[in-house]
Amino acid sequence: MARLHTTKMEAEVGDLLLDRENPRTGTVASQSEALEAIVRLNFHHFRNMMLSIKANDLDPGDSFYVIENEEESDSFVVVDGNRRLAALKVLYNPALLDGTRLIDSTKKRLKEAAVGFSPVQPLSCVLFESRADANEWIERRHGKNLEGEGRISWGSLESDRFQKDRTVLDVISFVERNSLFEESEWVRIRKSVEKNPTTLRRFLVSKAGKQHIGFVEDHGGNGPAFRRDPKFVLSVLSKIFSDIDAGDVNSRSYNKASEIAEYFSLLPTELSVEGQSETTASLFAQTSIKDGAIRPRLAPQSVSPTQVKTKKVTPLRQTLAPNRHTFAEPANEKGKQLLREASKLKLRETPLGCAFLFRAWLEFTVETEMRQSGLSDKDASGETLDLKGRFGVVFQHLIAAKGRLTKPGDLTPIKMILTTKGGAMSFGALNGYVHSHFQKPSPDDIRNAWDSAIPLFVAVYGVHK
């Protein structure tokens, strides 16, 4: 792509218009509807935005992206920064709220938030020649799966580090220092826990967690602590970490306080809190268990050069599918062609094409199994099932069919990939890529989806001979 021509400029609030085609809200008919839609996204967030601007001004490093207004000269449409602009417009002129259909109590609270506002300096803007040009950079700001090209939002742990919140970080470090997990096993477990630290946090700060391990969120301003025997706390945490890694503990399975309490109550006898006395508080950050057990991560053994064995690293596959398959080739000519194309299509060059082809091959496989096993593609009301529904029918059929799978859990990885809400290769995402201007899957996501689905392909087509 050629470098785009842009112009840096300053503008007054009255010169800027809200985007009536804002991706956050969808298309609206007027400026009043645009303002109303932005407030309705989240009233609490909108009011906080107003209060923050009133107290702190605007972020000095964040310019509005604008294009010329084709319908009215001397004005500009903001194509990125509409929440900030809407908040500014209400701060400057609270009466704008009267032109919306927001309820009176909402209007009243927003008008109260605007009291005492002092106008800010002219707004920093970047003028693009067209909406298409602006979209090139909006995608880098807000798009997904850009493999590091655009902004990467901070995850929970990054925010914790910046805000000096040690609640989860010190607990992970405590388990890393003291647990008896093998090194390779720990690397995998830590990755699983760090991928969703809110699950661990929910367990720690729950009433049951505080009672079971004597968890203290911040002891004397020095970070999290515990009031039980260190080895007992380590054993309980090691169990929680292992269950998170196995997928048995997540935000869906343990979301309510009662569910977390039940988890602690059903722990094995040796992990029961019964008989455990409360001790003085010990900081996670300062506690190391010395019981004679070998902990390689604490004292790694030196390895001489002669002991090191080099291993040839196999490069990652660059195509959707490998050239050779562990499953038999389908008899149908369409299936053969889909499989040939899957072995040719490049992941990095055409990620969307690979995602579309993966979906087509998955649908072909599901339909093949339904046809050869005589499964119905109708639901209880007689309506035709969509791909997600048909996959569910095939999944249950293969689980029940003895001898079709090497072990019952073979299909679990691909089921999780396809059904996890918000997943990069979920059914929703595979359908959404057709309509989204910005979203696209990463090569790693696509490659992983194909590899995870291989047990399904083997079960449907048989083993390659």
N, C-alpha and C positions, 0 to 999 in steps of 0.2 A: 504494500500500500504506500502511495506517495505521501510525503509529509503534508499534513493539512495546513491550510492558511487560516490563522486565527488572529484576532485583534484584542488586546487588553484595553479595557475601558472602565469608566466609572459611570454609574447611573443613580438617579433618585428612585426611591420606592415607587413613586407614582408613575415612573416610566416603564415599570416592569409588570408584566401580566403573568398570572398563573397559567400553567400548561393545561389545556382542556383535554390533552391526550396523555396525561400522567400515568405511567405504568403502575404506580401505587394505587390509583383510584379507578382506572379505566376512563373511558371517554365520557365527558360531561358537556352540557350545552352552553354554560355561561360561567362567568367569573364567580358569581355567587354560589353556584353549584360546586365549582372547584374548591372554594374555601370550605364549604360545608362538608364535602367529601373528605378533605384532609383532616378536619377536626374530628369527624366520625371514626377515622382510622384508630385513634386512641386519644380520648379527651385528656387523660392524665398526662400523657407524653406531650401533647400539644401545649397544655398549660405550663408544663415544666420548661418547654422550649421558650415560651414567652418570658417566663421569670428569669431564665438564664440569660437571655439577650438583654433584658432590662438591667440585670445586675452586672453582667460581664462583657456586654457588646458581642459582636460576631467573632467567630474563629478567624483570626487574621490570615491564616494560610489556606482558607477555603473560599474560592471564588464561585460566583454563580455562572452557570453555562447558559448562554442566551443565543437566540436567533432573532432576526428581524421579524416583526409582525407584518404579515402580508396583507392583513385586513385593515390596518390602521398605521399610518406613518408616525415616525417619532416615538415609537414604543417597541418594546422587545418582549418576546415570550421566554420565560425561564424554563429550560428543558431539564435542568438538574439543579435542585435547591429549593423545591416548591414548599417543603415544610417550613424552612426558614423564612421564605418570602411571605407565606401565609401568616406566620406568627408576627412578622414585622408589620404587615398590613393592618392586623388587628391592634397592635400596639400604637400605630400611628393614628388609626381611625376606628375605634371600637364600634362605631355606628354601622360599619359594614356587616356586622353580625345580624343586624335587623333585617337584612335582605335574604337571610337564610331561613331554613325550616328547623333550625336547632331549637330545642325546648328552652323555655325562658330561664330555667335554673342554670343551664349550660352557658347561655349568653351572659347571665349576671356574673357568674364566677370568672369568665374570661374578661369581662369589662373591669371587674375589680382587679384582676391581675395586671391590667394595662395602666392603672392609676400610678402616677409618678414617673412615667417613662420619659426619658430625655432622648430626642432624636439622635441617631447615629450618623457618622460621616457617610458621604456617598458610597454606594456599594461597589465593591470590586467585582468586575464581570469579565468573562472571556466570550467574545463574540465569534460564533461559527458562521460559515457561509450558508449552511443548510442543516436541517435536522439530521440528515444522514451522516454528515460530517461529525456533528456533536455525538451521535450515537456511538461512533468509533471509540470515543473517550468515556462516554457514560458506561459502556460495556466494561471498560477496564476499572471503573469505579465500583460497579455494582454486579457485574456478571459473575457467573459461577464457573468452576472447572477451567480456569484460564492458566493453570499450571505455573503460577507465579508471575504471570505477565501483568496482572492488575493488582489492585489492593487485596491483601489477605487479612481478613478480619481477625482480631485477636480472639483466641479461644478463652475458655474459663480460666485455665492455668496462667496464660499470659496476663490476663487482667489481674489475677491474684498477685502475681509477682510485682506488677507495676504499683498496685495499691497496697503492697506490703501485707497482704492477707495470707498468713502461714497455715490456715486451718487444714487444708488438704495437703499442701506441699510438705509440711513437716511430718505428717503421718506417712506419706509415701516414702520419704527418706528414712524414717524409722524402720519401716518394713524392709526396705532395701538393705540397710545396714545389718539387720538382725535376723531376717528370715533364713530358712534353710533350703529355699528353692535353689535348684540347679541354675547356673548362670543363664543358659539358653532359655530355660523355662521362665526365669524372672524377666528377661528382656520382653518376652511375649506378654506376660501378665502386666508388667508396668505399662506397656503400650495400651493394653485394653483399658486399664484404670484411667490413664491420662486422657484417653479418647473421650471418656464421659465422666469427668470428675464430680459432676453434680450428683451422680448416683452415690458415690462414696460419701460426699458431704451430707446428703440426706440421711444416711445411716448414722453418721457420727453425731450430728446435732439433734437427732430425734430423741424423744424422751426415753425410749427403750435403749438407744445407744449410750446415752449419758448414764443410765442406770447400770447397764451391763459392764461397760469398761471404765466407768467413772470419767467419761470424757468431759473436759473443760475447754471451751472454745478459745479463750485467751486468758492465760493465768498471769496476772500481774503485768499485763502488757508485753509479755515475753513470748507469746505464741501458745498453741494448744498444748494441753497436758492431760494426764490420766491419773486416776486414783485407785488403781488395782495393781496386782503383781505384774511386773513387766512381761514375764514369759506368758502369762495368761492372756494379757492384752495382745501380745504378738500372735498367739495361736488363733485368737478370735479374728483379728484383722487378716491373717493369712487365709483363713477360711473365706472371709468376705471377698478378698482379692481374687481368690481362685474361682469363686462363684461368679464374679463379674466377668472374669476372663472366659468362663465356660458359657456365658450368656444366660445363666440361670437367674442372675440378679441384674435388673435394669430398671429404667424409669417407668416402664410399662408394667412389669410384674410386681414391683414394690414402689407404689406411688403414694399410698395412704399410710398414715401413722400406724393404723391397725395392722396393715400388712407387714410393716417393718417390725412391729412388736412380735408378731407371729413368727417371723424369721428367727429372731433371737430366742424365742421360747422353744423352738424346735431344734436348736443346735444340739450336737451330740453331748452325751453326759459329761465328757471331759472338758467341754467348753461352756458348761452351764455356770451361771453366776452363783448358784447355790453353794455356800461354803466359802465364797470369796469375800474376804474382808476388805474394807476400804482403807487405803494407805494415804500417806501424805502425797501431795501432787508432784508428779514428775513430768518435766517438759519432754515432749517427743524429740525435740531437737538435740537434747543433751543426754539422751538415754541410749546406752549401748549395753547389750546383754553379754556377759562373760560367763559362760557355763561349760566351757571346754569343747563345745560343738564346733565343727569346722565350717567356717563361713568364707568361702573363696573371695567374695566381694570385699571383705575387710582386709584380707592379707593374701593377695594373689601370688601364686608361686611363680618364680622366675623360670623362664623356658630358654634353654640354650638354643642357638641357631641350628644346631644339628637335629634338635627335636621338632623343629617347625616343618610341617609338611605343607607344601604349596598345593593348592587345589584350583584347577581350572574353573573359572567363572563362566557359566553359560549366559550369554547376553539375552536380555528379554526379547521375546517374540515381537516382531514389528507389525505383524498382520493380525487380523481378527482371529483367525484360526490357524493352527499349524498345518503343515503339508501332509503329515501323517496323523491318523486318528486311531484311538483305542477302540472305537466303535465301528461297526460295519457300515458300509455305504448304503444309503436307502435305494430301494429298487426303482422308485419313481424318478423320472428324468428331471422333473422340476427340483426335487430334493438334491439330486446330484449336482445340478447347476448352482443351486444356492451354496452348497458345500464348496464347490470349486471357487466361487466368487469370494467366499469367506476366507479362503486360504491366500487370496491375492490382495484383498483390500487392505491398504495401509492405515494403521491406527492413528498415527500423528498427522498424516496428510488429509485424511477424510474421517474424522471421528464421528460426525453425524451420520455419514453413509454407513459406517460400521455399526452404529447403534440401530439404524433402520434395518440393516441386513440381519443383525442378531435377533431383532424382534420377529422378522419374517421367518427366520430359521426356527426360532422357538415356537412360533405359531404352527409352522408346518409339522414340527415334531409332535406337538400336542394333538393336532388333528389326526396325525398318523396313528397315534396310540388310541385315540377315541374310536377311530374307524376299525382298527384291527382287533380291539377288545370289545366292540359293540357298546360303547359308553354313550349315554345321551348327552346332547349339548343344550338341553332345555332345563330351566329351573322348575320349581314346584308349580309356578303359575303358568307354565308353558312358554315363557319368554326365552329367546335364545341367549345363552350365556356369553358374556364378553370373554376376552382372552384370559383375564385374571380368574374368572369363574371356571373356565374350562381347564386351566392349569390346576386349580384346586381339585377338580374331579379326578384328573389324571394322577395328581400327587397322592390322594387318598387311595386310589386304585392300586398304585404301585407299592405303597406301604403295605397294603393288605395281601398283595400277590407274592406268595412265597417263591424264593429263588430268582426273582427279577432284580433284586438289589443285593450287593455284597453284604451290607449291613443296613439296618433301618435308618440310621442317621445320614446316609449318603446324600439324600436330597435336601437336608436341612440348610446347607449353605446357600444353594440357589433359591430356596424358598425365602430365606431372610433377605437376600439381595432384591428379589422381585417384589416383596410385600412390605419392606420397611418404608414407612412414610417418610418422604423427603429424600430417599436414597437416589443416588445418581443413575442407577440402572433399574429402578423400580418400574412397575407397570405404569404408574402415573407419569414418571419422568420419560419413559419411552414414548408415551403418547404426547407428552408436552413438548418434546423437542421439535415437533412439527410446527407448533404455533409460536414458540418463544423466539424472539429476535436475538436474545443474548445467551441463553443457557445452552451449554453443550457438555457432553461427558468427557472425562479425561481418558487417555489411552489405557491407564492403569485400571480404571473402573471397568472399561469394556473388556479388557483382557481377563480380569478377575471374574467377571460375569460368565464369560465363555468357559473358562476352566472349571468354575464351580458347577456349571451345568453338565459337564461331561458324564457324571453318573446317570443323569436323566437320559442322555443320548444313548449310553450303553444299554440301559434298561429297555429302551424303545426299539433300537435297531440291532441289538446283540453285540457281541464282542467281535472285533476285527480278527480275521484268521489269515 
